[in-house]
Amino acid sequence: MTVKTKAVAASRMPAHRIDIAPLPAAWKKSLPKAAALARKAAVIAIEDGRVKLPARERKRHGGVLEVSIVPASDAVQRRLNRTYRGQDKATNVLSFPAGPEALPLLGDVVIALATLRREARSENKALAAHFTHLVVHGVLHLLGYDHLRDKQAAQMEHLESAIMSRLGYPDPYALPPRTAAPR
């Protein structure tokens, strides 16, 4: 499905193709607007993060890029994490870049629901905000951003925060306000 949001149309961005796998029942119950949130977040992340791609690649295919978002269970995510990263545990988001030869397809972003809910609750974040952040984070990985080194992490986090602000969400890396210790 090709998506243009008001912000996207207003700035004349290409209509990127954002494919969302069918929402499992648990996703529909927990976050019924997940598909719409993912599409909007992915489009903005592509537009704001695509400078990482070589200029000629940004212009190929009319500037239109493709991403697949896969809402998954923790069991599926754990299996993927074990198979592709050698880590036998669920994780919040996995990105599978398609590689430059596959352009305009950037790749797939897989997000685990139970981990998403658990993190949102423990970090006192709205589920929609945390989900949106994970989509942005995953898409930026597909574009070549990483956080293995401090300088890379700072660049990626800064871009994530700016995109989240543009989408109307708080900075995902801002520390929650401290509460006074009980006396």
C-alpha positions as a printed Julia matrix, in Angstrom:
183×3 Matrix{Float64}:
  0.0     0.0    0.0
  1.36    3.42  -0.89
  0.98    6.02   1.81
  0.99    9.79   1.94
  0.19   11.61   5.14
 -0.79   15.29   5.22
  2.76   16.15   6.28
  4.14   14.01   3.49
  1.86   15.45   0.82
  2.51   19.01   1.99
  6.26   18.64   1.56
  5.97   16.76  -1.78
  7.71   13.63  -0.56
  7.62   10.53  -2.73
  4.85    8.07  -1.89
  6.95    5.33  -0.34
  5.55    1.82  -0.24
  4.99    0.63   3.32
  3.66   -2.92   3.54
  2.19   -4.1    6.83
  1.78   -7.81   7.47
 -1.71   -8.72   8.7
 -2.18   -7.82  12.36
 -2.54  -10.88  14.6
 -5.53  -10.81  16.99
 -3.38   -9.8   19.98
 -2.07   -6.81  18.04
 -5.57   -5.78  16.98
 -6.64   -5.86  20.61
 -3.61   -4.05  22.04
 -2.94   -1.52  19.31
 -5.75   -1.43  16.74
 -4.2     1.49  14.85
 -0.78   -0.17  14.56
 -0.87   -0.27  10.76
 -1.64    3.44  10.38
  0.95    4.38  13.0
  3.59    2.22  11.32
  2.94    3.62   7.86
  3.22    7.22   8.97
  6.33    6.59  11.1
  8.06    4.6    8.34
  7.43    7.26   5.69
  8.84   10.04   7.87
 11.81    7.89   8.97
 12.63    7.12   5.34
 12.45   10.76   4.33
 14.48   12.06   7.26
 17.0     9.21   7.28
 17.58    8.57   3.59
 20.57   10.93   3.42
 22.54    7.87   4.54
 21.94    6.31   1.1
 24.24    7.29  -1.79
 22.73   10.14  -3.84
 22.23    8.04  -6.96
 20.39    5.39  -4.91
 18.1     8.04  -3.41
 17.08    9.11  -6.93
 16.59    5.66  -8.44
 13.04    4.36  -8.72
 11.71    7.91  -8.59
 12.94    8.24  -5.03
 10.31    5.75  -3.84
 11.51    3.18  -1.3
  9.78    0.14   0.19
  9.66   -1.25   3.73
  7.76   -4.15   5.23
  6.58   -3.97   8.85
  5.83   -7.28  10.55
  3.88   -7.23  13.85
  4.94  -10.46  15.58
  4.67  -12.44  18.77
  7.58  -12.78  21.15
  7.87  -16.46  20.16
  8.39  -15.54  16.51
 10.79  -12.75  17.45
 12.79  -15.09  19.69
 13.08  -17.63  16.86
 14.25  -14.93  14.43
 16.7   -13.51  16.96
 18.13  -16.98  17.63
 18.38  -17.87  13.93
 19.85  -14.61  12.61
 21.65  -13.09  15.59
 22.51  -16.12  17.73
 20.61  -14.71  20.71
 17.99  -17.04  22.21
 15.63  -14.39  23.52
 12.89  -12.11  22.3
 13.83   -8.54  21.52
 11.71   -5.49  20.82
 12.64   -4.87  17.17
 14.66   -6.64  14.5
 15.63   -5.12  11.17
 16.49   -7.23   8.14
 18.11   -5.05   5.46
 17.51   -6.29   1.92
 20.84   -4.91   0.7
 21.64   -2.32  -1.98
 21.02   -4.75  -4.84
 17.38   -5.07  -3.73
 16.53   -1.37  -3.9
 13.89    0.04  -3.87
 13.2    -2.55  -1.13
 14.99   -1.5    2.06
 13.97   -4.56   4.06
 11.78   -5.79   6.89
 11.17   -4.51  10.41
  9.77   -7.06  12.89
  8.33   -5.9   16.23
  7.4    -8.18  19.15
  4.16   -7.31  20.93
  4.73   -8.66  24.45
  8.19   -7.07  24.61
  6.74   -3.82  23.27
  4.01   -3.82  25.95
  6.42   -4.77  28.74
  8.9    -2.02  27.81
  6.2     0.63  27.4
  4.8    -0.23  30.82
  8.19   -0.32  32.57
  9.3     2.94  30.92
  5.92    4.62  31.55
  5.41    5.3   27.83
  2.23    5.21  25.81
  2.07    1.99  23.81
  1.49    3.9   20.55
  4.5     6.14  21.21
  6.81    3.23  21.97
  5.58    1.28  18.94
  6.12    4.32  16.71
  9.62    4.73  18.09
 10.46    1.08  17.36
  9.25    1.48  13.77
 11.41    4.59  13.36
 14.39    2.82  14.98
 13.98   -0.23  12.74
 13.63    1.77   9.54
 16.73    3.79  10.37
 18.65    0.52  10.73
 17.46   -0.43   7.24
 18.87    2.86   5.98
 22.28    2.07   7.47
 22.16    3.77  10.85
 23.54    1.93  13.86
 24.35    2.42  17.51
 27.38    0.2   18.05
 29.73    3.14  18.71
 29.04    6.22  20.8
 29.21    8.64  17.87
 26.88    6.45  15.77
 24.49    6.06  18.69
 24.39    9.81  19.31
 23.64   10.49  15.62
 20.93    7.83  15.44
 19.3     8.83  18.73
 19.29   12.5   17.72
 17.56   11.63  14.44
 15.07    9.34  16.2
 14.21   12.1   18.68
 13.72   14.62  15.86
 11.48   12.24  13.91
  9.42   11.44  17.0
  8.98   15.16  17.65
  7.9    15.65  14.05
  5.32   12.89  14.57
  4.05   14.62  17.73
  5.6    12.29  20.32
  7.96   13.03  23.21
 11.69   12.34  22.98
 12.04    8.57  23.48
 15.45    9.05  25.09
 14.41   11.72  27.58
 14.71   10.56  31.13
 11.45   10.44  33.04
 11.13   13.05  35.77
 12.6    11.95  39.06
 10.34   11.53  42.01
 11.48   12.42  45.48
 12.54    9.51  47.62
 10.08    8.66  50.36
 11.02   10.04  53.78
